[in-house]
Amino acid sequence: MSKEEMVNKIRAMVDARKHENLVIIARTDALAVNGLDDAIDRARVYKEAGADVLFIEAPTSLK
């Protein structure tokens, strides 16, 4: 899924959220395919779109 598609989905979820206790978690698998910089960039724009929690799948180190 492209970054833009995911941003649109997150925005739609934020707009449709009816309860403040609903947490929107955005996950990206970009690390394995595109590298750490892209995964971090995606997480950043997902946060800007309104995601409450960010999850970058399969980190290989603490760094």
N, C-alpha and C positions, 0 to 999 in steps of 0.2 A: 504494500500500500504506500502511496506517495505521502510525503510529509503534508502536502496541502489537503489531501483527502482526510487524513487523520485530524488535522486542525479543524476542518469543517465538521467532522463527527463530534469532536470534543465541544466545539461551540454549540452544536445542536443539543448535546446532553446538558450543557450548562443552562441553555435557554429553557429546556424542558424540565429542569429540576424543580420539584415542588416542595421538597423538604430540605432544610438546611443541614440535616444530619446525613444526607446522601453524599458519599465520598466518590469522586470521580478519579479513577486510577488510570494513568496513561502508561502503556508499556511499549517499548521499542526493542526490536530484534536487530536493529541496524548495526550493532557492534560487530557481529559475526560476518556481515556482508560488506559493510562500508567503513568500518573502523570506529575508533573511539570518538574522534572529533565529530563525525556525523551523528553518532548516537547522542552525544552531549548537546549538539545543536538541535536535534529533534526534541529532546527532553525540554530544552529551554523554550522552544516555540509552543510545545504542548502546555507548559506552565502558563505562558502568556495567553493561551487560548482559554485557560480556566481550569485545567486539571489540578486536583488537590494533592495527588501523590504521583511521583514519577518513578518508573521502574525500568532500568536498563538491563536487559536480559544477558546473562552469561558473562559477567566480568571475569577476567582471567588473572587479575591481580588487585591488590588494595590500592595501588597507585591510580 
